[in-house]
Amino acid sequence: MGSKLTLREGEQVIAKAAASHVKSFLCFPQANPGNLTVTNQRVIFEPTQGRLSSAFEYDLKDISSFSVALANTIKLVTTGNVQHKVTGMFNKKLIQALLEAGVSQK
């Protein structure tokens, strides 16, 4: 935890903000605090506490879309139909970053 993100060649951070990845644990939603980073190549969630299994990373081409629900909760949907919910006080910034990165909003 707390690892420094290594950028790829030509990769630039569009936005990085504190967020929580909401995962179900024993049928109950559990918020796992961390940082969500949107670059011109990837979307990465790095947990700062909670479950390490809440970490994820996708190339932009592997994200089919995102949607925004109540309280600006972001739902990312991958091309394999895997869904991730991210919530946090900086989600408006992250929503703008996803749009800048070219991820389509549903």
N, CA, C and O atoms as CSV, one atom per row, in Angstrom:
chain,resi,resn,atom,element,x,y,z
A,1,MET,N,N,0.842,-1.180,0.000
A,1,MET,CA,C,0.000,0.000,0.000
A,1,MET,C,C,0.886,1.242,0.000
A,1,MET,O,O,2.030,1.215,0.455
A,2,GLY,N,N,0.331,2.318,-0.518
A,2,GLY,CA,C,1.078,3.560,-0.548
A,2,GLY,C,C,2.167,3.573,-1.596
A,2,GLY,O,O,3.073,4.405,-1.548
A,3,SER,N,N,2.083,2.633,-2.565
A,3,SER,CA,C,3.106,2.584,-3.599
A,3,SER,C,C,2.956,3.784,-4.528
A,3,SER,O,O,1.860,4.304,-4.740
A,4,LYS,N,N,4.082,4.199,-5.068
A,4,LYS,CA,C,4.055,5.327,-5.997
A,4,LYS,C,C,3.758,4.798,-7.385
A,4,LYS,O,O,4.393,3.849,-7.845
A,5,LEU,N,N,2.812,5.398,-8.037
A,5,LEU,CA,C,2.412,4.981,-9.367
A,5,LEU,C,C,3.550,5.227,-10.350
A,5,LEU,O,O,4.107,6.323,-10.414
A,6,THR,N,N,3.885,4.197,-11.111
A,6,THR,CA,C,4.910,4.327,-12.144
A,6,THR,C,C,4.207,4.582,-13.471
A,6,THR,O,O,3.424,3.757,-13.944
A,7,LEU,N,N,4.494,5.725,-14.056
A,7,LEU,CA,C,3.876,6.073,-15.331
A,7,LEU,C,C,4.606,5.387,-16.475
A,7,LEU,O,O,5.818,5.182,-16.429
A,8,ARG,N,N,3.852,5.043,-17.487
A,8,ARG,CA,C,4.415,4.465,-18.707
A,8,ARG,C,C,5.004,5.582,-19.562
A,8,ARG,O,O,4.790,6.765,-19.297
A,9,GLU,N,N,5.737,5.193,-20.574
A,9,GLU,CA,C,6.301,6.187,-21.493
A,9,GLU,C,C,5.170,6.943,-22.181
A,9,GLU,O,O,4.261,6.332,-22.743
A,10,GLY,N,N,5.226,8.265,-22.138
A,10,GLY,CA,C,4.211,9.105,-22.769
A,10,GLY,C,C,2.921,9.244,-21.971
A,10,GLY,O,O,1.979,9.897,-22.420
A,11,GLU,N,N,2.874,8.636,-20.794
A,11,GLU,CA,C,1.657,8.699,-19.988
A,11,GLU,C,C,1.661,9.948,-19.118
A,11,GLU,O,O,2.680,10.306,-18.528
A,12,GLN,N,N,0.503,10.608,-19.045
A,12,GLN,CA,C,0.366,11.816,-18.239
A,12,GLN,C,C,-0.864,11.700,-17.347
A,12,GLN,O,O,-1.913,11.218,-17.775
A,13,VAL,N,N,-0.722,12.145,-16.105
A,13,VAL,CA,C,-1.849,12.135,-15.171
A,13,VAL,C,C,-2.792,13.278,-15.524
A,13,VAL,O,O,-2.377,14.434,-15.612
A,14,ILE,N,N,-4.062,12.947,-15.726
A,14,ILE,CA,C,-5.091,13.959,-15.963
A,14,ILE,C,C,-5.637,14.423,-14.621
A,14,ILE,O,O,-5.818,15.620,-14.399
A,15,ALA,N,N,-5.902,13.466,-13.718
A,15,ALA,CA,C,-6.376,13.811,-12.371
A,15,ALA,C,C,-6.104,12.649,-11.429
A,15,ALA,O,O,-6.105,11.481,-11.821
A,16,LYS,N,N,-5.870,13.012,-10.173
A,16,LYS,CA,C,-5.717,12.019,-9.106
A,16,LYS,C,C,-6.432,12.583,-7.896
A,16,LYS,O,O,-6.248,13.748,-7.546
A,17,ALA,N,N,-7.250,11.755,-7.252
A,17,ALA,CA,C,-8.009,12.240,-6.102
A,17,ALA,C,C,-8.323,11.095,-5.155
A,17,ALA,O,O,-8.405,9.933,-5.552
A,18,ALA,N,N,-8.496,11.460,-3.893
A,18,ALA,CA,C,-8.932,10.488,-2.896
A,18,ALA,C,C,-10.336,10.026,-3.254
A,18,ALA,O,O,-11.184,10.829,-3.647
A,19,ALA,N,N,-10.574,8.732,-3.117
A,19,ALA,CA,C,-11.876,8.155,-3.432
A,19,ALA,C,C,-12.001,6.843,-2.663
A,19,ALA,O,O,-11.031,6.367,-2.072
A,20,SER,N,N,-13.181,6.273,-2.675
A,20,SER,CA,C,-13.392,4.961,-2.071
A,20,SER,C,C,-13.989,4.035,-3.108
A,20,SER,O,O,-14.951,4.382,-3.793
A,21,HIS,N,N,-13.399,2.835,-3.216
A,21,HIS,CA,C,-13.921,1.806,-4.102
A,21,HIS,C,C,-14.912,0.999,-3.285
A,21,HIS,O,O,-14.535,0.368,-2.297
A,22,VAL,N,N,-16.173,1.015,-3.686
A,22,VAL,CA,C,-17.227,0.328,-2.944
A,22,VAL,C,C,-17.362,-1.092,-3.501
A,22,VAL,O,O,-17.727,-1.298,-4.658
A,23,LYS,N,N,-17.055,-2.060,-2.638
A,23,LYS,CA,C,-17.178,-3.469,-3.011
A,23,LYS,C,C,-18.104,-4.152,-2.025
A,23,LYS,O,O,-18.189,-3.757,-0.862
A,24,SER,N,N,-18.795,-5.174,-2.490
A,24,SER,CA,C,-19.648,-5.942,-1.592
A,24,SER,C,C,-18.803,-6.942,-0.817
A,24,SER,O,O,-17.954,-7.632,-1.381
A,25,PHE,N,N,-19.053,-7.006,0.480
A,25,PHE,CA,C,-18.383,-7.961,1.343
A,25,PHE,C,C,-19.466,-8.605,2.195
A,25,PHE,O,O,-20.115,-7.931,2.995
A,26,LEU,N,N,-19.662,-9.916,2.022
A,26,LEU,CA,C,-20.756,-10.617,2.704
A,26,LEU,C,C,-22.094,-9.923,2.446
A,26,LEU,O,O,-22.897,-9.744,3.361
A,27,CYS,N,N,-22.319,-9.542,1.213
A,27,CYS,CA,C,-23.559,-8.906,0.748
A,27,CYS,C,C,-23.752,-7.467,1.224
A,27,CYS,O,O,-24.795,-6.871,0.952
A,28,PHE,N,N,-22.779,-6.898,1.924
A,28,PHE,CA,C,-22.885,-5.514,2.382
A,28,PHE,C,C,-21.879,-4.652,1.641
A,28,PHE,O,O,-20.739,-5.075,1.450
A,29,PRO,N,N,-22.269,-3.440,1.213
A,29,PRO,CA,C,-21.303,-2.563,0.560
A,29,PRO,C,C,-20.240,-2.106,1.562
A,29,PRO,O,O,-20.548,-1.731,2.693
A,30,GLN,N,N,-19.007,-2.147,1.124
A,30,GLN,CA,C,-17.905,-1.728,1.983
A,30,GLN,C,C,-17.034,-0.755,1.198
A,30,GLN,O,O,-16.584,-1.063,0.095
A,31,ALA,N,N,-16.801,0.424,1.774
A,31,ALA,CA,C,-15.970,1.434,1.122
A,31,ALA,C,C,-14.504,1.194,1.474
A,31,ALA,O,O,-14.145,1.089,2.647
A,32,ASN,N,N,-13.670,1.110,0.452
A,32,ASN,CA,C,-12.240,0.911,0.632
A,32,ASN,C,C,-11.524,2.185,0.199
A,32,ASN,O,O,-11.428,2.453,-0.999
A,33,PRO,N,N,-11.017,2.981,1.148
A,33,PRO,CA,C,-10.381,4.256,0.813
A,33,PRO,C,C,-9.097,4.068,-0.003
A,33,PRO,O,O,-8.365,3.093,0.161
A,34,GLY,N,N,-8.861,5.023,-0.869
A,34,GLY,CA,C,-7.647,4.990,-1.679
A,34,GLY,C,C,-7.577,6.196,-2.581
A,34,GLY,O,O,-8.171,7.237,-2.302
A,35,ASN,N,N,-6.841,6.044,-3.671
A,35,ASN,CA,C,-6.694,7.110,-4.660
A,35,ASN,C,C,-7.055,6.579,-6.034
A,35,ASN,O,O,-6.631,5.493,-6.429
A,36,LEU,N,N,-7.847,7.366,-6.757
A,36,LEU,CA,C,-8.171,7.031,-8.137
A,36,LEU,C,C,-7.381,7.970,-9.030
A,36,LEU,O,O,-7.437,9.191,-8.879
A,37,THR,N,N,-6.648,7.387,-9.957
A,37,THR,CA,C,-5.845,8.161,-10.897
A,37,THR,C,C,-6.360,7.912,-12.303
A,37,THR,O,O,-6.546,6.765,-12.711
A,38,VAL,N,N,-6.589,8.987,-13.039
A,38,VAL,CA,C,-6.976,8.902,-14.442
A,38,VAL,C,C,-5.825,9.493,-15.242
A,38,VAL,O,O,-5.439,10.644,-15.040
A,39,THR,N,N,-5.280,8.689,-16.156
A,39,THR,CA,C,-4.209,9.186,-17.022
A,39,THR,C,C,-4.710,9.175,-18.468
A,39,THR,O,O,-5.851,8.802,-18.739
A,40,ASN,N,N,-3.860,9.579,-19.367
A,40,ASN,CA,C,-4.233,9.538,-20.784
A,40,ASN,C,C,-4.157,8.109,-21.335
A,40,ASN,O,O,-4.415,7.891,-22.518
A,41,GLN,N,N,-3.799,7.120,-20.470
A,41,GLN,CA,C,-3.727,5.722,-20.899
A,41,GLN,C,C,-4.508,4.748,-20.016
A,41,GLN,O,O,-4.951,3.702,-20.490
A,42,ARG,N,N,-4.681,5.089,-18.723
A,42,ARG,CA,C,-5.263,4.118,-17.783
A,42,ARG,C,C,-6.139,4.780,-16.727
A,42,ARG,O,O,-6.133,5.998,-16.549
A,43,VAL,N,N,-6.899,3.920,-16.028
A,43,VAL,CA,C,-7.608,4.295,-14.802
A,43,VAL,C,C,-7.115,3.322,-13.741
A,43,VAL,O,O,-7.181,2.107,-13.924
A,44,ILE,N,N,-6.616,3.868,-12.616
A,44,ILE,CA,C,-6.000,3.046,-11.583
A,44,ILE,C,C,-6.586,3.414,-10.222
A,44,ILE,O,O,-6.685,4.591,-9.874
A,45,PHE,N,N,-6.973,2.392,-9.456
A,45,PHE,CA,C,-7.373,2.614,-8.069
A,45,PHE,C,C,-6.367,1.916,-7.175
A,45,PHE,O,O,-6.138,0.713,-7.295
A,46,GLU,N,N,-5.761,2.698,-6.262
A,46,GLU,CA,C,-4.789,2.158,-5.311
A,46,GLU,C,C,-5.346,2.354,-3.905
A,46,GLU,O,O,-5.509,3.489,-3.456
A,47,PRO,N,N,-5.645,1.242,-3.194
A,47,PRO,CA,C,-6.176,1.377,-1.838
A,47,PRO,C,C,-5.114,1.913,-0.876
A,47,PRO,O,O,-3.936,1.573,-0.983
A,48,THR,N,N,-5.542,2.746,0.053
A,48,THR,CA,C,-4.640,3.248,1.090
A,48,THR,C,C,-4.888,2.527,2.402
A,48,THR,O,O,-4.028,2.503,3.283
A,49,GLN,N,N,-6.066,1.942,2.526
A,49,GLN,CA,C,-6.395,1.089,3.675
A,49,GLN,C,C,-7.558,0.228,3.245
A,49,GLN,O,O,-8.079,0.396,2.143
A,50,GLY,N,N,-7.976,-0.694,4.097
A,50,GLY,CA,C,-9.050,-1.589,3.691
A,50,GLY,C,C,-8.477,-2.787,2.958
A,50,GLY,O,O,-7.344,-3.193,3.214
A,51,ARG,N,N,-9.238,-3.341,2.066
A,51,ARG,CA,C,-8.852,-4.569,1.367
A,51,ARG,C,C,-7.975,-4.270,0.154
A,51,ARG,O,O,-8.309,-3.438,-0.689
A,52,LEU,N,N,-6.840,-4.975,0.092
A,52,LEU,CA,C,-5.968,-4.835,-1.072
A,52,LEU,C,C,-6.670,-5.301,-2.338
A,52,LEU,O,O,-6.343,-4.845,-3.434
A,53,SER,N,N,-7.632,-6.203,-2.196
A,53,SER,CA,C,-8.368,-6.713,-3.352
A,53,SER,C,C,-9.219,-5.635,-4.009
A,53,SER,O,O,-9.773,-5.854,-5.086
A,54,SER,N,N,-9.329,-4.467,-3.368
A,54,SER,CA,C,-10.105,-3.383,-3.966
A,54,SER,C,C,-9.312,-2.652,-5.049
A,54,SER,O,O,-9.865,-1.806,-5.752
A,55,ALA,N,N,-8.024,-2.968,-5.192
A,55,ALA,CA,C,-7.194,-2.334,-6.228
A,55,ALA,C,C,-7.657,-2.778,-7.617
A,55,ALA,O,O,-8.051,-3.928,-7.812
A,56,PHE,N,N,-7.605,-1.854,-8.575
A,56,PHE,CA,C,-7.842,-2.233,-9.968
A,56,PHE,C,C,-7.101,-1.287,-10.884
A,56,PHE,O,O,-6.744,-0.170,-10.507
A,57,GLU,N,N,-6.877,-1.759,-12.097
A,57,GLU,CA,C,-6.198,-0.967,-13.119
A,57,GLU,C,C,-6.690,-1.437,-14.476
A,57,GLU,O,O,-6.720,-2.635,-14.756
A,58,TYR,N,N,-7.077,-0.486,-15.316
A,58,TYR,CA,C,-7.538,-0.807,-16.665
A,58,TYR,C,C,-6.950,0.191,-17.656
A,58,TYR,O,O,-6.846,1.385,-17.373
A,59,ASP,N,N,-6.571,-0.318,-18.815
A,59,ASP,CA,C,-6.242,0.576,-19.914
A,59,ASP,C,C,-7.548,1.231,-20.352
A,59,ASP,O,O,-8.616,0.629,-20.237
A,60,LEU,N,N,-7.466,2.468,-20.857
A,60,LEU,CA,C,-8.686,3.176,-21.276
A,60,LEU,C,C,-9.479,2.377,-22.296
A,60,LEU,O,O,-10.710,2.405,-22.283
A,61,LYS,N,N,-8.789,1.665,-23.181
A,61,LYS,CA,C,-9.487,0.897,-24.215
A,61,LYS,C,C,-10.319,-0.248,-23.631
A,61,LYS,O,O,-11.205,-0.779,-24.299
A,62,ASP,N,N,-10.028,-0.627,-22.371
A,62,ASP,CA,C,-10.756,-1.717,-21.720
A,62,ASP,C,C,-11.941,-1.221,-20.885
A,62,ASP,O,O,-12.616,-2.017,-20.231
A,63,ILE,N,N,-12.191,0.077,-20.905
A,63,ILE,CA,C,-13.345,0.639,-20.195
A,63,ILE,C,C,-14.374,1.047,-21.242
A,63,ILE,O,O,-14.122,1.917,-22.075
A,64,SER,N,N,-15.549,0.398,-21.186
A,64,SER,CA,C,-16.546,0.692,-22.215
A,64,SER,C,C,-17.290,1.985,-21.923
A,64,SER,O,O,-17.640,2.725,-22.842
A,65,SER,N,N,-17.539,2.267,-20.613
A,65,SER,CA,C,-18.266,3.496,-20.282
A,65,SER,C,C,-18.232,3.717,-18.772
A,65,SER,O,O,-17.738,2.893,-18.002
A,66,PHE,N,N,-18.776,4.862,-18.389
A,66,PHE,CA,C,-19.021,5.122,-16.976
A,66,PHE,C,C,-20.350,5.844,-16.852
A,66,PHE,O,O,-20.826,6.477,-17.794
A,67,SER,N,N,-20.940,5.734,-15.665
A,67,SER,CA,C,-22.171,6.466,-15.394
A,67,SER,C,C,-22.045,7.089,-14.014
A,67,SER,O,O,-21.191,6.706,-13.214
A,68,VAL,N,N,-22.914,8.056,-13.753
A,68,VAL,CA,C,-22.886,8.762,-12.480
A,68,VAL,C,C,-24.232,8.550,-11.799
A,68,VAL,O,O,-25.285,8.802,-12.385
A,69,ALA,N,N,-24.183,8.084,-10.554
A,69,ALA,CA,C,-25.402,7.835,-9.788
A,69,ALA,C,C,-25.525,8.868,-8.672
A,69,ALA,O,O,-24.873,9.912,-8.710
A,70,LEU,N,N,-26.358,8.575,-7.686
A,70,LEU,CA,C,-26.560,9.478,-6.557
A,70,LEU,C,C,-25.247,9.836,-5.883
A,70,LEU,O,O,-24.321,9.027,-5.836
A,71,ALA,N,N,-25.173,11.044,-5.368
A,71,ALA,CA,C,-24.000,11.544,-4.646
A,71,ALA,C,C,-22.731,11.452,-5.488
A,71,ALA,O,O,-21.637,11.250,-4.961
A,72,ASN,N,N,-22.890,11.602,-6.805
A,72,ASN,CA,C,-21.758,11.556,-7.733
A,72,ASN,C,C,-20.960,10.253,-7.665
A,72,ASN,O,O,-19.755,10.253,-7.919
A,73,THR,N,N,-21.620,9.143,-7.326
A,73,THR,CA,C,-20.947,7.850,-7.367
A,73,THR,C,C,-20.688,7.498,-8.826
A,73,THR,O,O,-21.593,7.541,-9.659
A,74,ILE,N,N,-19.446,7.151,-9.121
A,74,ILE,CA,C,-19.055,6.784,-10.484
A,74,ILE,C,C,-19.109,5.269,-10.616
A,74,ILE,O,O,-18.569,4.545,-9.779
A,75,LYS,N,N,-19.763,4.796,-11.671
A,75,LYS,CA,C,-19.756,3.357,-11.959
A,75,LYS,C,C,-19.009,3.163,-13.263
A,75,LYS,O,O,-19.466,3.585,-14.325
A,76,LEU,N,N,-17.844,2.514,-13.171
A,76,LEU,CA,C,-17.060,2.179,-14.352
A,76,LEU,C,C,-17.486,0.812,-14.850
A,76,LEU,O,O,-17.685,-0.106,-14.055
A,77,VAL,N,N,-17.627,0.669,-16.155
A,77,VAL,CA,C,-17.984,-0.617,-16.748
A,77,VAL,C,C,-16.902,-0.970,-17.764
A,77,VAL,O,O,-16.614,-0.195,-18.675
A,78,THR,N,N,-16.305,-2.156,-17.594
A,78,THR,CA,C,-15.248,-2.577,-18.512
A,78,THR,C,C,-15.859,-3.258,-19.735
A,78,THR,O,O,-17.049,-3.571,-19.759
A,79,THR,N,N,-15.033,-3.477,-20.736
A,79,THR,CA,C,-15.507,-4.171,-21.934
A,79,THR,C,C,-15.911,-5.605,-21.604
A,79,THR,O,O,-16.694,-6.203,-22.341
A,80,GLY,N,N,-15.393,-6.171,-20.511
A,80,GLY,CA,C,-15.792,-7.507,-20.057
A,80,GLY,C,C,-16.979,-7.462,-19.114
A,80,GLY,O,O,-17.312,-8.468,-18.488
A,81,ASN,N,N,-17.622,-6.307,-19.004
A,81,ASN,CA,C,-18.796,-6.054,-18.163
A,81,ASN,C,C,-18.518,-6.190,-16.661
A,81,ASN,O,O,-19.425,-6.504,-15.890
A,82,VAL,N,N,-17.272,-5.957,-16.246
A,82,VAL,CA,C,-16.948,-5.876,-14.828
A,82,VAL,C,C,-17.287,-4.449,-14.400
A,82,VAL,O,O,-16.963,-3.493,-15.104
A,83,GLN,N,N,-17.942,-4.307,-13.240
A,83,GLN,CA,C,-18.350,-2.985,-12.784
A,83,GLN,C,C,-17.660,-2.622,-11.479
A,83,GLN,O,O,-17.512,-3.455,-10.585
A,84,HIS,N,N,-17.244,-1.377,-11.387
A,84,HIS,CA,C,-16.609,-0.855,-10.181
A,84,HIS,C,C,-17.315,0.441,-9.798
A,84,HIS,O,O,-17.532,1.307,-10.645
A,85,LYS,N,N,-17.673,0.573,-8.518
A,85,LYS,CA,C,-18.287,1.807,-8.030
A,85,LYS,C,C,-17.263,2.558,-7.194
A,85,LYS,O,O,-16.614,1.993,-6.314
A,86,VAL,N,N,-17.134,3.847,-7.492
A,86,VAL,CA,C,-16.184,4.703,-6.792
A,86,VAL,C,C,-16.940,5.928,-6.293
A,86,VAL,O,O,-17.695,6.555,-7.036
A,87,THR,N,N,-16.724,6.255,-5.025
A,87,THR,CA,C,-17.383,7.414,-4.451
A,87,THR,C,C,-16.344,8.274,-3.733
A,87,THR,O,O,-15.298,7.782,-3.311
A,88,GLY,N,N,-16.646,9.539,-3.605
A,88,GLY,CA,C,-15.718,10.424,-2.908
A,88,GLY,C,C,-16.066,11.874,-3.144
A,88,GLY,O,O,-16.837,12.208,-4.044
A,89,MET,N,N,-15.484,12.732,-2.323
A,89,MET,CA,C,-15.813,14.144,-2.412
A,89,MET,C,C,-15.207,14.829,-3.640
A,89,MET,O,O,-15.591,15.949,-3.976
A,90,PHE,N,N,-14.264,14.162,-4.311
A,90,PHE,CA,C,-13.628,14.766,-5.485
A,90,PHE,C,C,-14.124,14.142,-6.788
A,90,PHE,O,O,-13.475,14.282,-7.825
A,91,ASN,N,N,-15.271,13.453,-6.746
A,91,ASN,CA,C,-15.724,12.748,-7.937
A,91,ASN,C,C,-16.035,13.664,-9.119
A,91,ASN,O,O,-15.903,13.241,-10.267
A,92,LYS,N,N,-16.443,14.907,-8.865
A,92,LYS,CA,C,-16.693,15.820,-9.996
A,92,LYS,C,C,-15.406,16.022,-10.792
A,92,LYS,O,O,-15.429,16.057,-12.022
A,93,LYS,N,N,-14.292,16.153,-10.089
A,93,LYS,CA,C,-12.981,16.280,-10.732
A,93,LYS,C,C,-12.658,15.000,-11.523
A,93,LYS,O,O,-12.149,15.068,-12.642
A,94,LEU,N,N,-12.958,13.845,-10.932
A,94,LEU,CA,C,-12.663,12.570,-11.596
A,94,LEU,C,C,-13.583,12.334,-12.795
A,94,LEU,O,O,-13.152,11.778,-13.804
A,95,ILE,N,N,-14.836,12.749,-12.692
A,95,ILE,CA,C,-15.773,12.637,-13.820
A,95,ILE,C,C,-15.240,13.450,-15.000
A,95,ILE,O,O,-15.231,12.975,-16.136
A,96,GLN,N,N,-14.796,14.677,-14.723
A,96,GLN,CA,C,-14.231,15.524,-15.779
A,96,GLN,C,C,-12.998,14.870,-16.390
A,96,GLN,O,O,-12.799,14.921,-17.604
A,97,ALA,N,N,-12.161,14.249,-15.536
A,97,ALA,CA,C,-10.950,13.586,-16.026
A,97,ALA,C,C,-11.284,12.404,-16.922
A,97,ALA,O,O,-10.615,12.195,-17.935
A,98,LEU,N,N,-12.312,11.621,-16.570
A,98,LEU,CA,C,-12.721,10.488,-17.409
A,98,LEU,C,C,-13.204,10.985,-18.771
A,98,LEU,O,O,-12.895,10.387,-19.802
A,99,LEU,N,N,-13.958,12.077,-18.769
A,99,LEU,CA,C,-14.421,12.649,-20.040
A,99,LEU,C,C,-13.238,13.137,-20.872
A,99,LEU,O,O,-13.189,12.913,-22.081
A,100,GLU,N,N,-12.283,13.806,-20.219
A,100,GLU,CA,C,-11.069,14.268,-20.912
A,100,GLU,C,C,-10.287,13.121,-21.504
A,100,GLU,O,O,-9.699,13.246,-22.578
A,101,ALA,N,N,-10.280,11.980,-20.788
A,101,ALA,CA,C,-9.527,10.810,-21.241
A,101,ALA,C,C,-10.255,10.084,-22.384
A,101,ALA,O,O,-9.706,9.162,-22.987
A,102,GLY,N,N,-11.491,10.505,-22.675
A,102,GLY,CA,C,-12.216,9.925,-23.788
A,102,GLY,C,C,-13.097,8.744,-23.428
A,102,GLY,O,O,-13.539,8.019,-24.319
A,103,VAL,N,N,-13.366,8.529,-22.137
A,103,VAL,CA,C,-14.264,7.455,-21.720
A,103,VAL,C,C,-15.697,7.942,-21.922
A,103,VAL,O,O,-16.038,9.047,-21.501
A,104,SER,N,N,-16.533,7.134,-22.556
A,104,SER,CA,C,-17.889,7.580,-22.833
A,104,SER,C,C,-18.778,7.470,-21.593
A,104,SER,O,O,-18.695,6.517,-20.820
A,105,GLN,N,N,-19.629,8.481,-21.437
A,105,GLN,CA,C,-20.545,8.524,-20.301
A,105,GLN,C,C,-21.917,8.068,-20.733
A,105,GLN,O,O,-22.442,8.535,-21.744
A,106,LYS,N,N,-22.509,7.151,-19.970
A,106,LYS,CA,C,-23.850,6.633,-20.273
A,106,LYS,C,C,-24.876,7.302,-19.394
A,106,LYS,O,O,-26.066,7.003,-19.496
